[in-house]
Amino acid sequence: QVQLVESGGGLVQAGGSVSLSCVDSGTSFAFKTLAWYRQAPGNQRELVASISPTFRRNYADSVKGRFTISRDNAKTTVLLQMDSLKSEDTGVYYCNVLLYGNEHWGQGTQVTVSS
C-alpha cells in the first residue's frame, strides 16, 4: 500500500521561502508522475506543479518563476521549493503520485503566508 508522508510548511512571512517534502513508501517511484496540489479555504483543490518520470515540469501560472518542483528517485521523494511567497499561496498543500491511472494523496500540510 502506498503511503505518502509530507513534511515542511508552517507559517512564513510574505516574501519568504518554504520547502515541502513528500516521501513515497510505494514501489516503482521512478515511473510515477508526481505533483503538488493546494487548497485554500473555500476554494477547490488546484494543481501547483507536476514532474513527469522524464523530469518534465509543469507549473500553474500563478507560481511560475517562484516555485520549483524536483524529484529524487533514489530517496523516493518529491520536493517543492517555494520562494517569494505571497498571501495567496496560503493553503493546504497535498502531494500526489500517479502511476498507470492509480493515484494516491498525502495527508496535506498547511502553509500560511502572513502579509
C-alpha positions as a Markdown table, in Angstrom:
| # | Residue | x | y | z |
|---|---|---|---|---|
| 1 | Gln | 0.0 | 0.0 | 0.0 |
| 2 | Val | 1.3 | 3.4 | -1.0 |
| 3 | Gln | 1.9 | 5.8 | 1.9 |
| 4 | Leu | 2.9 | 9.4 | 1.3 |
| 5 | Val | 4.4 | 11.3 | 4.2 |
| 6 | Glu | 4.7 | 15.0 | 3.8 |
| 7 | Ser | 6.8 | 17.4 | 5.8 |
| 8 | Gly | 7.6 | 21.1 | 5.8 |
| 9 | Gly | 5.2 | 24.0 | 5.6 |
| 10 | Gly | 4.2 | 26.2 | 8.5 |
| 11 | Leu | 3.9 | 30.0 | 9.0 |
| 12 | Val | 6.1 | 32.3 | 6.9 |
| 13 | Gln | 6.1 | 36.0 | 6.1 |
| 14 | Ala | 5.3 | 37.3 | 2.6 |
| 15 | Gly | 8.5 | 37.2 | 0.5 |
| 16 | Gly | 9.9 | 34.3 | 2.4 |
| 17 | Ser | 10.6 | 30.7 | 1.4 |
| 18 | Val | 9.4 | 27.3 | 2.4 |
| 19 | Ser | 10.3 | 23.8 | 1.3 |
| 20 | Leu | 7.9 | 20.9 | 1.2 |
| 21 | Ser | 8.9 | 17.3 | 1.1 |
| 22 | Cys | 6.9 | 14.1 | 0.3 |
| 23 | Val | 8.3 | 10.6 | 0.8 |
| 24 | Asp | 6.6 | 7.8 | -1.1 |
| 25 | Ser | 6.7 | 4.3 | 0.5 |
| 26 | Gly | 5.5 | 2.6 | -2.6 |
| 27 | Thr | 7.3 | 0.9 | -5.4 |
| 28 | Ser | 8.1 | 1.9 | -9.0 |
| 29 | Phe | 8.7 | 5.5 | -7.9 |
| 30 | Ala | 10.8 | 6.4 | -11.0 |
| 31 | Phe | 7.8 | 5.6 | -13.2 |
| 32 | Lys | 5.4 | 7.9 | -11.4 |
| 33 | Thr | 4.2 | 11.3 | -12.2 |
| 34 | Leu | 4.5 | 13.4 | -9.1 |
| 35 | Ala | 2.6 | 16.6 | -8.3 |
| 36 | Trp | 1.7 | 19.1 | -5.6 |
| 37 | Tyr | -1.8 | 20.5 | -5.2 |
| 38 | Arg | -3.1 | 23.1 | -2.9 |
| 39 | Gln | -6.5 | 24.0 | -1.5 |
| 40 | Ala | -7.3 | 27.4 | 0.1 |
| 41 | Pro | -10.3 | 27.8 | 2.3 |
| 42 | Gly | -13.5 | 28.0 | 0.2 |
| 43 | Asn | -11.6 | 27.0 | -3.0 |
| 44 | Gln | -11.2 | 23.9 | -5.0 |
| 45 | Arg | -8.0 | 21.9 | -4.9 |
| 46 | Glu | -5.7 | 23.1 | -7.7 |
| 47 | Leu | -2.6 | 21.8 | -9.3 |
| 48 | Val | 0.5 | 23.8 | -8.3 |
| 49 | Ala | 3.3 | 21.8 | -10.1 |
| 50 | Ser | 4.0 | 18.4 | -11.5 |
| 51 | Ile | 7.0 | 16.5 | -12.7 |
| 52 | Ser | 7.0 | 13.5 | -15.0 |
| 53 | Pro | 9.2 | 10.4 | -15.0 |
| 54 | Thr | 11.3 | 12.1 | -17.6 |
| 55 | Phe | 11.6 | 15.2 | -15.4 |
| 56 | Arg | 9.3 | 17.4 | -17.5 |
| 57 | Arg | 8.0 | 20.1 | -15.2 |
| 58 | Asn | 4.6 | 21.9 | -15.3 |
| 59 | Tyr | 3.6 | 24.8 | -13.2 |
| 60 | Ala | 0.5 | 26.8 | -12.5 |
| 61 | Asp | 0.8 | 30.3 | -14.0 |
| 62 | Ser | 0.4 | 31.8 | -10.5 |
| 63 | Val | 3.6 | 30.1 | -9.3 |
| 64 | Lys | 5.9 | 30.2 | -12.3 |
| 65 | Gly | 9.3 | 31.7 | -11.5 |
| 66 | Arg | 8.7 | 31.3 | -7.8 |
| 67 | Phe | 8.2 | 27.6 | -7.1 |
| 68 | Thr | 10.4 | 24.7 | -8.1 |
| 69 | Ile | 9.4 | 21.0 | -8.1 |
| 70 | Ser | 12.0 | 18.4 | -8.1 |
| 71 | Arg | 12.3 | 14.6 | -7.5 |
| 72 | Asp | 14.9 | 12.3 | -6.1 |
| 73 | Asn | 14.2 | 8.8 | -7.3 |
| 74 | Ala | 16.9 | 7.3 | -5.1 |
| 75 | Lys | 15.1 | 8.7 | -2.0 |
| 76 | Thr | 11.6 | 8.3 | -3.5 |
| 77 | Thr | 11.0 | 11.9 | -2.6 |
| 78 | Val | 9.3 | 14.8 | -4.3 |
| 79 | Leu | 10.2 | 18.4 | -3.2 |
| 80 | Leu | 8.6 | 21.7 | -3.7 |
| 81 | Gln | 10.7 | 24.8 | -3.1 |
| 82 | Met | 8.5 | 27.9 | -2.7 |
| 83 | Asp | 10.2 | 31.3 | -2.9 |
| 84 | Ser | 8.8 | 34.8 | -2.9 |
| 85 | Leu | 5.7 | 33.7 | -1.2 |
| 86 | Lys | 2.5 | 35.7 | -1.3 |
| 87 | Ser | -0.5 | 35.7 | 0.9 |
| 88 | Glu | -2.5 | 34.0 | -1.8 |
| 89 | Asp | -0.2 | 31.0 | -1.6 |
| 90 | Thr | -1.8 | 30.2 | 1.7 |
| 91 | Gly | -3.5 | 26.8 | 1.8 |
| 92 | Val | -3.1 | 23.1 | 2.5 |
| 93 | Tyr | -0.6 | 21.5 | 0.2 |
| 94 | Tyr | -1.1 | 17.9 | -0.9 |
| 95 | Cys | 1.4 | 15.5 | -2.5 |
| 96 | Asn | 0.0 | 13.4 | -5.3 |
| 97 | Val | 1.5 | 10.4 | -7.2 |
| 98 | Leu | 0.1 | 8.8 | -10.3 |
| 99 | Leu | 1.0 | 5.5 | -11.9 |
| 100 | Tyr | -1.0 | 3.7 | -14.6 |
| 101 | Gly | -4.1 | 5.5 | -13.7 |
| 102 | Asn | -3.8 | 4.9 | -9.9 |
| 103 | Glu | -3.2 | 7.9 | -7.8 |
| 104 | His | -2.5 | 8.5 | -4.2 |
| 105 | Trp | -2.6 | 11.5 | -1.9 |
| 106 | Gly | -0.7 | 12.7 | 1.0 |
| 107 | Gln | -2.4 | 13.9 | 4.2 |
| 108 | Gly | -1.7 | 17.6 | 3.4 |
| 109 | Thr | 0.5 | 20.1 | 5.1 |
| 110 | Gln | -0.5 | 23.7 | 5.9 |
| 111 | Val | 1.3 | 26.7 | 4.5 |
| 112 | Thr | 0.3 | 30.1 | 5.9 |
| 113 | Val | 1.8 | 33.2 | 4.4 |
| 114 | Ser | 1.4 | 36.3 | 6.5 |
| 115 | Ser | 1.4 | 39.7 | 4.9 |
